[in-house]
Amino acid sequence: MDNKLIFDKSIKGRKAFNLPKLDVPDYTNTLSNLFSREEKVNLPEVSENELQRHFVNLSTKNYHIDKNMYPLGSCTMKYNPKINEVTARLDGFSNIHPLQDDKSVQGALEMMYNLQNDLGEISGMSGISLQPAAGAHGEFAGILAIRRYHEYHEELDKRTKILVPNSAHGTNPASAAMCGFKVVSVNSLENGQVDIEDLKTKLDDDIAGMMLTNPNTVGIFEQNIEEICELVHSVGGLMYMDGANLNAILGLARPGDMGFDVMHFNLHKTFSTPHGGGGPGSGPVGVNDKLKEYLPKPVVENHDGLFVLKCDCQQTIGRLHAFWGNFAMMVRAYTYIRMLGAKGLKAVAENSIINANYVLHRLKNHFDAPYASEKIMHEAILSSHTLKKKYEVSTLDVAKRLMDYNFHPPTVYFPLIVHECLMVEPTETESKENLDAFCDAMIKIAEEAASNPELVKTAPHNLDTGRLDDAYAAKNINVCCRVDF
């Protein structure tokens, strides 16, 4: 198998293009030094065939959803229906320009307006902005809205803290800190839920709000969510919901009804938009009546049948993204929602819960399962703590060995409150046969850890590249990258 870098294949003088003779003036050498590089860029020189073969070869090594399942926990839906790609490529959506007049793109604006309404109905929120370009961007928008709310009510000077459970996604404290708030951690109980008594000790009139994921990061629904919201509201704070795990409650419960004031939606985690390679993302933010005036602009409004982008919200936090946001992601999410309908969305939640519980049931006797006695929802939390203690086989070893069985590893070492954590989210879209194949592989690895631990500790064995020396790579990044620009 060819594992050479494209730079290793470079032969001076070769090229993969053949351009016609220039028939316009050449101003290349007249450019200001401000717009040109002083040094020569060391690009590889290869033929067209070599170039094409190199990248096709790389693509065959890539792992993607069309090959097998992604058991990553709390990460992404891992399902991108092909019909979404068809609708996103319709001429009326793909061949428009963001600078066109509203009247010339009524179909696109109507779609955005309907998506806003659908997300509002799903979440119980009265105002939706489609502007944010990712989940973390939606978090940022939501916390900015909370900040603007306290600023408008002349309380920002004293509202300096945001409460965050110690099991939260790392983006939560990051978003709060970026908005100028001090992050205060709230402890979790052994069952993974918020410690109400610890929360009470941290409530004061300096609290701006609390960020919370429900179901939470260990896959459990916060049974005391109404009490939590009431407690935070009682001191003048606002409640923010991280919508990362929304697919587990679609059609079953609505954040707005629970008492949340603001939330974001991960369109890739719940509504089937692609998110491979880090993007493109889309993280709409929803708010209740308290915060509607603070939404980022613009939002789409219906003025007697004419759809317009409104940009004059008096207390808006402003624009967070150029033009309309990541429009093609909105088309994909809207397609998914309209094709499923209310009953289909509810089935998404029910199937995600069934699948996660099935995986936990099959694996709980082979790995540590700290929340096996709880009613889990969309994901199963496992741990390799016992394997490491008995056989020195770590969670990372298990993840690497799973690759030999042609499965992408689950999320590892998160949440941090679970030692040697393996977070498995089978999602609503995998069949029982696929789940059994995954569980069989995991059980086999647990058996290998006991009978032949060295096999697991040195995995993977069946891939083009074996286990890397992470410590060496981190310390010698220039040597490992071998790219000289």
N, C-alpha and C positions, 0 to 999 in steps of 0.2 A: 504494500500500500504506500502511495506517495505521501510523505509527510513533510516535504520540503516547503519552506516559506517561499513566497513569490520572489523575494529578494535573492534567494539561493539559486533561482532559475534564471536570473538576469544575465544576459550576454550583451556586451556593449555593441550598439549598432542595430539591434533588433527592435522592431516596433509592431504594434498591433493595429495600426491605422495607415491610411493612405489618402491624404487630402489633395484636392485639386490645387493647381497653381493659384496663388492669391491674385484676385482681379480687382482689389480695392487697395487704397493706400495703406501701408503698414506703419502704424504709429507706435508699435511696441517699444521702440527705443526712446520714444519721446516722453514716456510716462515719468512723472515725478518719482523721486526715490521714496516718497511717502506711500506710494501704491505698488512698489516693487520690492522684491527680496534682494538683499545684498548678496546672500550666499546662494549657491546652486542647490536646488532640491534634489536629493538623491533618490530618484524614482526608479523602479525596476524597468528593465528593457527586455521585453519578451514578444514573441510573435502572437498573432491573433489566435491560432490554435492553442498555443500554450496558455494564453490568458483564459480562454474559454474553458479548457480542461481543468485548469487550476480551480476556478470557482465552482464548476460543477462538482468536482471532487470534494471540495469543502462542503457543498450543500448536502451531499449524501451522508456526511458525517454528522450533520446537525440533527438534533432531536426536536421533533415538533408534534403537534397534536394529531396530525394525520398518521403518525407512526404508532403512538401508544398513549396511555393515559398519563396525566400529570397529577400525582397525589399531593402536590404542594398545598400546605395549609394556609388558610386565611390570606390567600394571595391573589388568585384570579379564577374566573369561572372555567377556563380551559375549554370553552365551546364557542366556535365561531361558525354559525350556520352559513352555508354557501349562498343561500338566498339573500343574506345581508349584503354580500358583495355585488350581487346583481342590482339591487335597489340603489346602492351607493354609487353605482356607475351609470345610472340613468342620466341621459343628457341633461334633463332639467335640473339635476343636482350637481353633476360633475363638470358641466360646461358653463357655469355661471361665475360671476366675478363679485367679490365682496364690495366693490365700489359702485355696483349697479344701483339704480334708484329702486326704492322699495316697491314701487308699482310694477316693476319689470321682473320681480322675483317673488310674486305672491305665493306661488306653490311652496317654495322653500320656507318662507316665513310662516305659512300656515302649518307646515310640518313641525317647525320649531314651537309654535304656539300650542299645538296639540300635544307635543312631547312634554312641554312645561306642565300642561294640565294633567297628563297621565302620571307624571312623577309626583305632582301634588296630591292626586287621589291615592296613589300607592302609599305615600308617606304620611298623609294627614297634614301636610304643610300648605299654607295658603299662598306663598310666593316662591317662585323658582327662577334662578338665573342659570343659564347654560354656559356662561362665560368661562369658568375655570377649566384649565387644560389637563388636569390630573386630579387624583384623589387628594394628594397633599396640597395641591393648589386650591381645591375646594375647602379643605380644612383651614387654610390660610384665609380664604374669603370669609368663612364662617366666624372665625375668631376676630377678624377685622370688623365684622358687623357687630359682634359683642362689644368690642372696644369702642366703636362709633356710638353705640347705644348709650354706654356709660358716659362717654364724652358729651353727648347731646344733653344728658340729664345732669351734667356738671358733677359727676362722681368719679371721673377717671383717676383723679389724683389719689383717691383712697382705694379704688378697686384695682389692686395691683397683683392679685394672685389667681391662678387657674389650677383647679384640682384635677389630678390625673391618677387613675388606678395604677398600681405597680405592675399590672399585667398588660398595660396598654401597648399599642403599636408605637414604635419609636417616633413616627411622624407627629404624634399628638404633642408631646412635650416640645418638640422642635417648632411646631406651628405656634404654640403659645409663646415660646421664647422670642420667636421672630416678630411677634406682635407686641413685644415689650412687657410681657407678663412674667412674673416669677412662678415657676412650676412647683406645686406642692404634691407630693406623692401620697396616695391613700392606699392603705394595706388591703390585701385580699385575705379571705378566710381560707381554711383548708379545702373547702368545697369550690374554690375558685371565684366566689362572688365577693362583692365589695363588703368590707368590714364596716357595717353601719356605725358601730360605736367609735371606731377610729375616725370615720368621716365626721361625726358630731364634734369631736375634739378640735377639728380643723376649720369649722365653720365660724365665720366672723363677718363683719361688714366690710372687710377688705377683699372678700371673694368676688371676683368678676364672673366666674362661671366654673363649670365642671365639664370635662370631656370624658365620654364614656362610650364604649362599643357594646352593642346589645343585639344578638348574643355576644358574649364577651370573647376575649382572645383564647380562652380555653374551651370554647364551644358550648358554654352554658348560658341560658337565658337568666338575666338578673331578675329574680323573683320579687325583689323589693324595689323595683324601678320606680314605682309611683311614690313610695316613701322617700327615695333618694331625691327625686325631682322636687318634692314638697320641701325637703330640708334645705336644698340649695336655694330654692325660690324664697324661702322664709327669711333669708339674710340678704335678699336682693340680687342674688346671682342668677345667671342664665345657664340652661342646660344644652350642651352640644353633644350630638350623637355622631360618632364615626360610623359611616354606612358600609364599612368593609364587609360585614356579614349579613347584609340585608337579604340575600337570597334565601336565608333560613326562615324568614318570617313573612315573605310575600303572601298577601292574602290572609294571613293569620293574625297579624298585629301591625299597628301603625305607630311609628315613633311620635308623631304629633299627638296621638291619643294617650301615649304614655306620660307626656309632660315635657317632651323635648321642645326647645325653642328654635333650634337650628341644626341642620345635618348636611352632610354631603353624600352624594351617590357616586360609587365607582361604576361607570358604565361597563367596564371590562370585567368587574367582579360579579355583577348581577345581571347585566343586560347584553351579554354576548359580543361586545365589541373587542377586536383583537388588541393585544397589549404586548406581543412578543418583542423582545429587543428593547424594552423600555418605552414603548410608545407606538403610535400617538395615543395620548390619554384623553380622557374627558371626565371631569368631576363636578357636575352640576351641584349647586348648593340650594337647599330649600330652607325657608324660614316661616314662622308663624306670624300672626298679625303684629306682634310687638316689633318685629324687625323688618317688615316689608319695605319700609322707606330707606333701609340701609343696604339693600341688595346692590351688588355690582351692576353697572350699566353696560350695555343696554339690555332690556328685556323686550320680548315681543308682545304687543298688545293688539287687540281686535277693536278697531274703531268703525263700527257699523259696517262690517264686512271687509274693511281695508286693514290688512295686517301691516303694522309699522314697528320699527325699532325705536323704542322710547329711551331717551337719554337724559331726561330732565328730572330724575328722582332727586328731591331736594336734599336728602341726607345721605345720598349714596356714598359708598366707600370708593367709588370711581371705577374706571375700566381696568381689568386685570389681564386682558388678552386682546390682541389685535383683531379687529373686525368682529366676526360672529362667534368665535370659539372654534373648536375642532369639529367643523360641520359634518364631515363624512361619518364621524363616530356617532353623531346624533341620528343620522339616517339609519345606521345599522341598529342602534338601540330601539328606535321607533318601530322599525320593521319587526324586531323580535317581540316587542310588547304587543303590537297589533295582531300578530299572527297567533300568539298564545291566548290573548284575552284574559279576563279575570280568572276563569277556571284553570287555564293553563299556568298562569303565574302562581296560583295556589299550589298546583301540583308540583311546581319547581321546588317550593319549600318542603312539601311533604316528602318528595323523593330524596332531597338532600339530607333530610333528617334520617330517613330509613337507611340510606346507604352508609352514613357515618356510624350509625348504631350497629349495623351489620359488621363493618370492619372492626369496630371496637370489640364486639362479641367474639369474633374469630381470633383476635390477636391478644386479648387481655391475659390469657394464660401463658403467653410466650414472651411478652414484654411487660414491664411495669406499666400499670394503668392507674394513675393517681385519682382519676375522676370516674372510674368505672361504676361507682355506686350512684352517680348523679344521672339525671336525665340530660344527656348531651343532645346537641342539635346538629350543626352542619359539619363538625370536624371532631376527630378522635385524637386525644392527647395520649401519647405513649412515651416511654422512657427506656433507655438502655442502661439505667443505673446499675441494675443487678448484673447485667452482662459485663459491665466494666469492672465491677467489684470482684466478680468470680473469675473472669477470663481475660481481663484487660482489653476487652473489645468495646470501643466507644461508639457513640452515636454516629460520628463521622465515618467510622469503619463500616457500620451497617449501611449507611447511605452509599458509600463507594461500592460495596459489594452488590447492592441492589441494581446498580448499573450493569453488572454482568448478566442480570436476568432481564435486561432490556426494559427496565422501568426508570423513569426519572426519579431521583430521590425526593422524599418529602421535605418539608421545611425542617431544619435542624437547629437545635439550641435556642428555640424561641417558642413560647415566651420564657423569659429569663427566670421566672419563678419556679420552673420545673427543671430539675437537674437532668442533664443528658436527654433533653426533650426531642421527641419526634412528633411533629404536628402533621397529621394526615387528614386531608380534605378530599374525599372521593368525588364530591359534587353530585348533582342530580342527574348527570348525563351518562354515567358509566353503567354498563349492564352488570348483572350478577356474575356472569362468566368472567368479565374483566376484573371485577373485585375479587373473585376467588383466585384468579391467577396471581394477582398482586399479593393477596394474603398468603397464598401457598409459598411464594418467593420469600416473604418476610419470615414465615415459620421456618423455612429451610435455612435461612441465614442464622436464625436463633439457634438452630440445631448445630450448624457449622461452628458457631461461636464456642459451643461446648466441646465438640469433637475435634475441631481443627481450627483453633483461633487464629493461627498464623495466616491461613487462607483468607480470612475476613480482614485481618489487619493490613494485608498487602494488596487488597483489591483496589481498583478493578484489574482484571486479567484479560478480558475479552475485547477490550477497546483498542483503537489505534494508538492511544496514548495511555501509559500507565499512571500510577499515582505520582503527582508532582510533589516536590519538596517545597512546601509553602513558605517555610522560614527562609530557605535559600533564595527563592524567587523574590520575596519581599525585600531582602537585603541587597540583592543584585539585580535590580529591575532592568538596568541597561543591558546587562549580559543576556538576561532571559528574553527580552524583547527582540534584541538583535536588529533593531531598526535605527539607522543613523540618518537623521534628518539634519 
